[in-house]
């Protein structure tokens, strides 16, 4: 199976309750179905756009009091942000995606060929996944970045410009672990970048901590919560993270990474923003 490790290009508030060592945004905002929506980036290095669109969707729902529940289009950012955001399917800057939608907005999206949205994802999942439609294998090389189209898919009744939602702010969150938890608790999931090493390709479950291997690239994901679990008799803190490699990967599309150690530089690359509602 071909799967892209996308090159991420680097460049006194409410507190989480101390009595609760775990948090899952899906539980705090249960009507925001977008939080639990696992995407599949296929063989395109679009993680920077996919995880941005995921986080924007969640924050739109949270800020609207769980009344605006729309998956926003990763393809719209991927195709239309251009060189401002990076190199499309060859990687991009997560924070630039947030800045882009403040001026240009982002339309609705969803899975490959999904109906009822403006711009579903451009590429089909790679290979066979039990219980899912098989569209075929992916090319060995990455997909070409899709062209920017200023219209919605045929049959969708809302014009492209009227389908858009806009960002109100874009910012980098402090690398302090407590500040990251506070941000998620107060405003919803955050986008995160991290360095990928050879040992990550063997992840199947549990709490990931880099142990061996060379750096193979960068990746961007969405953090939705945190917790603790026993590992070799030690109570180990972790981040709960949504990946974009299909629900059949990892822990049903999620993985856990050790928390508080800036593992793979994850806690140094946290991005977020607010949406206009």
Secondary structure, DSSP 8 states (H G I E B T S, - for coil): -------B---------TT---EEHHHHTTT-GGGG---B-TTS--HHHHHHHHHHHHHHHHHTTS-----B-HHHHHHHSGGGTB-GGG-B-HHHHHHHHHHH-B-BEESTT-SSSSEE-SS--SS--TTS-------SS--------SS--TT--S-TGGG-B-EEEEEEE-S-HHHHHHHHHHH--EEEEEEEEGGGGG--SSEE---SS-EEEEEEEEEEEEEEEEETTEEEEEEEEE-SB-TTSTBTTEEEEESSS-GGGGGG-EEEEEE--
